[in-house]
C-alpha cells in the first residue's frame, strides 16, 4: 500500500501532488504545436456547422464534478458565447429541462458510473440532445452512452475526496471552451495564443503552490478547532469557494457554507460572530474592490479572515485580512485551476488534525451507483 501511495501518507495528498502531471496529460495532443489553436476534432464528432448550430448548453453532474461544471459555464459562456445552465444531475431529470435538438448536454463524471449522472444522460438523449461526456474513465458507462467523449487524463483517483479529477475537468473545460469558440468564430487567434500560453504555465504554477504545501498546515489546524466557517468569493471565486467548502465538509466534517461575497449582507451576515473563520478568495481582479468591501463587512463583525490572493496583490489584500496566501498570477478565467489547490491542502490538513480517515470519510463512497 505504501508503494501505491508513492511515499505520501494518503492517496489524497498523492493525488493533490499529481495535478501538474494531470494538467499536462489532459492538454497533451489537444493544443497545436505552434500554440495557436486547440483541437478536439478526435473527441468531438460534430461538424463546424453543427457546433455553430448549438443554441444552448446544459452541464449536468454531481458533487465535485458539478462544481467543475460551474466553472465550465463561465468558460463556455465567455469564450463561445453560448448560454449555459449547470445542474446537479439528481435535479435535472425531474425539472423537465428544455432540451431541443440544438441543445448540447455535457455530463461530467470522474468515474463515469454515477447513477444520477447516467440517468440524466439517458434522459437527455431520449429528448434528442447531443451528449458530450467529460470523464476520467475510458470505457465507463457514461463514456459508452455519450455521443462524444473528452477524457481527462488524471489517472486513477482513489481518495473519496476528488482533487486531481476536478482540476483536470477544469482543463477539459478550458480546451472545450476554446475549441467551441474557434469553431463558432467568437475568439481571435491572439486571444487563443494568450490563453494557451497561460494554460501551459499552469502545471509549474501548481508546483510552486505545492512547494509551499506546509504553509497551510498551521491555518488548517486553527480551522479544525471550529465547527462553522464560511468561504466567500465573487464570480469564478464563488464557484471555487463552493468546491473548497464541499472538500472541507467531506473529510473534516466541519460545517461550512460557500457564499457569493456580495450576497452575504442579504442574510448570512447574521451568522458572522467573533472569531469565525472566513476564507475569502480574491483572485478576480475586476471584482477586487467589491470583494474587499465584503471582507470589511465580515471583519467588522469579528471574523478571522484568511485571504487567497493573486501574487502581486497580496500586500493590498493583506491590509484587509488577517492572513494571506498568494497564488501565482494567471488569466482571470484560469485562476480556479490554481486557487483550488490551497483549499485542497487546507481540507487535507484539517481532516488530519481532527484525526479523521482522510481517504475514506464516513458515509461517503467514491462512486455512487444508486439514485
Ligand atoms: C460521489 C463522490 C464525490 C463525487 C461524486 C460524483 O458522491 O463521493 O466525490 O464528486 O460522487 O462522482 P463522479 O464519479 O460522477 O464524478
Boltz pocket constraint, residues with backbone or C-beta under 6 A from the ligand:
constraints:
  - pocket:
      binder: B
      contacts: [[A, 62], [A, 63], [A, 64], [A, 65], [A, 108], [A, 109], [A, 110], [A, 111], [A, 112], [A, 113], [A, 114], [A, 117], [A, 160], [A, 161], [A, 162], [A, 364], [A, 365], [A, 366], [A, 367], [A, 368]]
      max_distance: 6.0
